[in-house]
């Protein structure tokens, strides 16, 4: 996460890292922990966005979320109910099925996933892609062949970083005067 924070900050983005596990004292998230804590983590993300949008270097009309694995699920779920979020970059995550009941909106999404992910199967990426297509929401997708969860390969990380930067520049660009 720090690698991407530094890359984005170097390009002029105001970057904030959220450690949502701190809210619940969680160190590892198994399925029961996720089911029990997800609503509180969502509230944590909402609160963090409320804080960030008040910061002097932040343009409150150009807020994006970038999430990894469970953080990607949280980012997508939050963006479906929070109008302040203008774009999401999700790394090897997905949209929780439960959000179908609460979804108010969607924003542009960059989907980055490994084809051989055994933690979050690549079908989650394709399911999100279908949802975005159905709702006619702009998205970009990159499925990395022979890559698992967490992107161990530095070449993949570099490519994903450049795609993330280009995506955020595209969807958070200041409007022309």
Buried (B, 14 or more C-beta within 10 A) or exposed (E): BEEBBEBBEEEEBBBEEBEBBEBBEBEEBEEEBBEEBBEEBBEBBBEBBEEBEEEEEBEEEBBBBBBBBBBBBBBBBBBBBBEBBBBBBBBBBBBBEEBEEEBEEBBBBBBBBBEEBEEBBBEBBBBBBEBBEEEEEBBBBBBBEEBBBBBEBEEBBEBBBEBBBEBBEEBBEEEEE
